[in-house]
Amino acid sequence: MKTGCMLLVVITMLCSAAYASEAPWYKWINLTDRTILCAQTSPGATWARYRGPYTESRCNKPGYPR
C-alpha cells in the first residue's frame, strides 16, 4: 500500500513539473549607485524592481514567457 501511494505521489510531482512555466525576467536598479541589471529574482536588499516583465535574459522582449 505504501509503495502504491509513493508511486502516485512521484507521478503527480513529475506531471505537475511538466506544466511549469519559466519565470519572467525583470530589470533591477541598485538604489545606491543606480546600476541596472536583468534578473529573475532580486539580487539583494539594495535592489528594487525597475521595469518588466521580459521574456528573455537580455530584457529586450517585453511580456511573460509561455
N, C-alpha and C positions, 0 to 999 in steps of 0.2 A: 504494500500500500504506500509506504514512504517513497519507494523508488518511482512509482507512477506519479505521485504528486510532485516530486522533484523534477521529473522529466517534463511535466506540464508547465511548471514554473520556468524552466530553462527555455522551452519552446516559445512561451509567451514573451519572455525577455528578448529573444532573438527576433521575433516577428515585430515587436514594437521598435526595436533598433533599426529595422529596415525602413520604417516610415519616418524616422527622424530627419529633420532638415538642417541645413547648415545655418550657423548663427550669422546675423548681419554684422557688417563692419561699420565702424564709426570713426570720425576724426576727433581726436582728443587734443586739448590745449593745456599746456602747463601753465598754471596760474602764477608762477614765479618769474619765468623767463619768456613766456608766450611761444614756446616751441610747439609745433603741431605735428602729430603723427597719426597713423592709421592702425587701429587695433580692434579686436572683437570685444575685449574686456578692458576695464580701466587699468592703466599702467601703475597707478598708485594713488596716494592720498592727495597729492598736489595737482592732480589732473582732473579736468572737467570735460564732459561731452560737448563738442563744439558743433559738429554737423553730422548728418547721416540720417538714415542708414544707407549703406552701399552694398552692392552685391559681390564685390571682389576686394582683394587685399591692397590694391593701389588706391582705393577710394575714388575711382573715376566714374563708375556707373552707379547712379542713384537707384534705390529700390531695395526690396527684400529678396534674398536668394530663394530659389524654388526648390 
